[in-house]
Amino acid sequence: MDRTRIYGGLICIAVLICGLLFMIGVFKGSYIALAMPVTVITLTLLGLVFWIGYTIWSIKIEPPDEK
C-alpha cells in the first residue's frame, strides 16, 4: 500500500475520533468542547491573514526597464 494512502487513512481516523469526542462533549454540555474548536479556527484564520499580509508587505518589486 502507498505511504500517502496510509497517511490519508490515519488522518481520516483521527478526524472521526475528534468528531466523536466533540459530539460527546457537546451532548454533555461542556463549554470547552465548543470553545476549543472556535479558538483553533479563529487563530488559524488570523494566522492565514497575517501570512498573506506579510507576503504582500515583503514582496520585492523591481522597477521596469527603460527600454
CYANA upper distance limits for C-alpha pairs under 8 A (distance plus 0.5 A):
  1 MET  CA      5 ARG  CA      7.57
  1 MET  CA      6 ILE  CA      7.83
  2 ASP  CA      6 ILE  CA      7.14
  3 ARG  CA      7 TYR  CA      6.84
  4 THR  CA      8 GLY  CA      6.56
  5 ARG  CA      9 GLY  CA      6.59
  6 ILE  CA     10 LEU  CA      6.70
  7 TYR  CA     11 ILE  CA      6.66
  8 GLY  CA     12 CYS  CA      6.75
  9 GLY  CA     13 ILE  CA      6.73
 10 LEU  CA     14 ALA  CA      6.62
 11 ILE  CA     15 VAL  CA      6.64
 12 CYS  CA     16 LEU  CA      6.73
 13 ILE  CA     17 ILE  CA      6.75
 14 ALA  CA     18 CYS  CA      6.65
 15 VAL  CA     19 GLY  CA      6.51
 16 LEU  CA     20 LEU  CA      6.61
 17 ILE  CA     21 LEU  CA      6.69
 18 CYS  CA     22 PHE  CA      6.56
 19 GLY  CA     23 MET  CA      6.67
 20 LEU  CA     24 ILE  CA      6.71
 21 LEU  CA     25 GLY  CA      6.69
 22 PHE  CA     26 VAL  CA      6.68
 22 PHE  CA     33 ALA  CA      6.29
 22 PHE  CA     34 LEU  CA      8.38
 23 MET  CA     27 PHE  CA      6.64
 24 ILE  CA     28 LYS  CA      6.70
 25 GLY  CA     29 GLY  CA      6.76
 25 GLY  CA     30 SER  CA      5.74
 25 GLY  CA     32 ILE  CA      8.36
 25 GLY  CA     33 ALA  CA      5.71
 26 VAL  CA     30 SER  CA      6.32
 26 VAL  CA     31 TYR  CA      8.25
 26 VAL  CA     33 ALA  CA      6.52
 26 VAL  CA     34 LEU  CA      7.51
 30 SER  CA     34 LEU  CA      7.83
 31 TYR  CA     35 ALA  CA      6.68
 32 ILE  CA     36 MET  CA      6.29
 33 ALA  CA     37 PRO  CA      7.69
 34 LEU  CA     38 VAL  CA      7.04
 35 ALA  CA     39 THR  CA      6.55
 36 MET  CA     40 VAL  CA      6.64
 37 PRO  CA     41 ILE  CA      6.56
 38 VAL  CA     42 THR  CA      6.53
 39 THR  CA     43 LEU  CA      6.58
 40 VAL  CA     44 THR  CA      6.49
 41 ILE  CA     45 LEU  CA      6.67
 42 THR  CA     46 LEU  CA      6.65
 43 LEU  CA     47 GLY  CA      6.49
 44 THR  CA     48 LEU  CA      6.67
 45 LEU  CA     49 VAL  CA      6.71
 46 LEU  CA     50 PHE  CA      6.60
 47 GLY  CA     51 TRP  CA      6.62
 48 LEU  CA     52 ILE  CA      6.78
 49 VAL  CA     53 GLY  CA      6.68
 50 PHE  CA     54 TYR  CA      6.53
 51 TRP  CA     55 THR  CA      6.56
 52 ILE  CA     56 ILE  CA      6.76
 53 GLY  CA     57 TRP  CA      6.55
 54 TYR  CA     58 SER  CA      6.46
 55 THR  CA     59 ILE  CA      6.58
